[in-house]
Amino acid sequence: MMRIGLMLMALAPVLLGGCNKAMAIAKGQAPVVAGTLEGGPWLVEDLNGGGIMDNARVDLTFDPGDQGTSVVIGRSGCNRYRGAWQQDGATLKLGPLASTMMACTPALMDLERKFLGTLEAVRTVTYDETGAAMLKAPDGRIMKIRRETR
């Protein structure tokens, strides 16, 4: 009987943690999952509620660099881009960004413009229970990204 009591005491934090997550989901709030953007590539799944065009590759790789030279690089639909980045917990700073200047179809150019504009405006990052990261700008723009699986 003593062993069962000790086992229940040891499991209590795990059981209660799961209960708290279930309560957050029931209230319509995704549980906060901490993490880092470091590495990649991350694929953009959604941009401001409009999704991503079929066959368009929009991605981000967060290179930690060394001695304060952290760089984000990737494809923005048509062109390649790069810029500085810093993450401190949920606070995120990106930019300035620079990109190549190739011309593509008007639809890809529009996607790229929206992506790069949102990326430079992003100030916070949160993670959901599925591992997706939500990059959020103060004006309400949001980008959902997920690490690419190979």
N, C-alpha and C positions, 0 to 999 in steps of 0.2 A: 504494500500500500504506500509506503514511504517513497519507493522508486517512482510510482505513478505520479505522486504529488510533485516530486522533483522534476520529472519530465514535463509536466504541464507548466511548471514555473519557467522552465527553460524555453518552452515553445510559446509562451504568452506573447512576447514581443513580435514574433513572426505572425502569429494568428491575429493579433490586434492590428499590425501593419497592413495585413491583407484586408481586414475589416475597414480600416480607414480609407483604403483605395476604393473599395466597393461603395462606400458611402459617398465619396467624392464623385464617382462616376454616376451614381444614382441621382445626385444633385445637378448633373450636367456639367460638372467640373472635371476636366482631365487631371489625373494626379501629376504632380510635378516630378519629373525624372531629371536628375542633374547629369551633366556630361560636358564633353569638350568637342569642339568642331574640328580639332586637329586631325589632319589626315584627309582621307577621301579616296576616290572622288565621291562627292555627294551629288545626287541627281535631283533636279527640281521637279517635284510632283505637281505643284500647284503654285500659281502666281496670281495673287489678289482675287482668288475665287474663279479664275477663268481657265484653269487647267493649263496644259502645255500642248501645243500642236503635235499631231502625230509625226513621227520621224524627225522631230527637232531635238537636238541634244543641247541641253542647258545644264551645266555642271559646275561644281566648285571643288577645289582641293585647297585645304588650309595647311600650308607648309609653315611649321613653327620657326624655321630659320635658326639663326644663332645671333646672340647679342642684339636683340631688338629688331631684327630684320624679317619679321614674319610676313609672308606673302600669300595672298589668295590668287589662284590662277584657275582658268577654265575656259569653257566654250559658252558663248552667250547666244547660241542659235545660229548665227552666221559667222561671227568673228571670234577671235580669242582675246582674252582680257587678262589683266593682272593688276594688283594693287596691294596696299598694306592692310593688315588686319590685326586687331587685338581683342582678346576675350578675357574678361575678369568676372567670373561667375556668369550671371545672366546679362551683364553689360557687354555690348559688342560695338566695336568701331571698325568701319571699313572705308577704305579710300585714302587718297584719291585713286580712281581707277583709270587705266589707259587701255585702249583696245586697238586691234588692227582695223583697217578701214575698207574691207572688201564690201562690195555691193551684192545683195541677194534679193530674193523676191520681196515684194512689199510686206507680205505677211510675216516673213522671218525678220525683216528689219523692224517691224512694229513690236514683235515679241522681244527682240533684243533691246530696243529702247525702253520698254517697260521693265524688263529684267534688270538692266544696269541702273535705271533710275531708282527702282525699289532697293536694290542692293546697296547703293550709296546712302539711302535714307534709313536703313536698318539701324536700330540702337539696342535691341534686346534679343535674346534667344531663350526659348524654353524647349523642353523635350516632352514628348508624350509617351504613353506606356508602350507604344509599338516601336520606339526608337527613332521616330521622325523628329526633326528639329524644326521649330517654327521661328523664323526670323521676322521680327516685327518692327515697323517704323512708327514713330509717334503719330503720324497722320492716318493710321489705320491700315496701311498697306502691309501685306503679309505674304511670306513665301514659305512653303512647306518643302523641306528637303529630306532626303533619306540616303544613307550610305549605299553605294552601289554594291551589289553582291555579284560575285563572278561565278 
